[in-house]
């Protein structure tokens, strides 16, 4: 299943990843200059917001969940720490 959409701008073609879970859904795209907002046409839920990088053909998704830093998990470099 396709989880990317394609837009053309300034004689360039860009592929935008939206995720497999959104494949075959009707979407609404709002484009202003290089800013793109993609939403589900049925629910209005915003699927993705991005700024087009003109140096890249494929505009990858970025993970919203970041791996916590070791300091945030209580991990230290102290070898004497139990």
N, C-alpha and C positions, 0 to 999 in steps of 0.2 A: 504494500500500500504506500502511496505517496504521502510524505509528510513535509513536503516543501511546496512553496508557491513561487511563481516567477513574475517579476515585474521588469519593465523596460523603462529606462530613464536616460536621457542624453546619449542616445545611441548605444547604450550599454545594457546588458541583460544581467539581472541579479536574481539569485535563488535564495529564498529565505526559509530557513527551517522553522517549522511550527510544532513538530512533534507528532508521533504516530497516533496518539490519542485523538487528535483533531482531524485526521484524514477523513475525507468524504463529507465533512461538515460544510455548510454554507457559511461563508465568512464575509465580513465587511472590512475593507481596508481604507483607512484615511491617510492620505499622503500629502505632506506639506514640505516642500523642498526635500531635504534628506531625511526627514522624520516620518516614520511609518507607525501607525497603530493598527493592529489587527484584532478584530473582535468576532465573536460568534454571532452570526446574524440572527439567530433565534433567541438567545438569552441575553445578548449584549455584553457577555463576559469578555473582558480584555484578555486575549490569548497572548499577545506579545506587543511590546513597544520597543522600537530600536531606531537608531540613526544609521543610515546606509553608509558603509565604508566603501568609498569609490575604488579603493585599491584591492578589494576582494570581490570575486564573482559570487562565492557562497557566503551568506551571512549566517554564521552558526548561532545556535542557541547558547545562551550562557546559563550555567546552573544557578538556580536561586538558592540552593542549599550549599553552603560553604562548609568545608571541613573545619571543625573548631581547632584553633591553635593549641599547641601543647600546653601553654600556660593556662588556657581556659579549662583544660581537662584535669588540672592539678598535677601535670607531669613536670618534673624538674630535672635538671642535669646534675643535681647534687647526688654523688654516689653514696652518701651516708644516709640519704632519705630512705625510710623503710618502704 
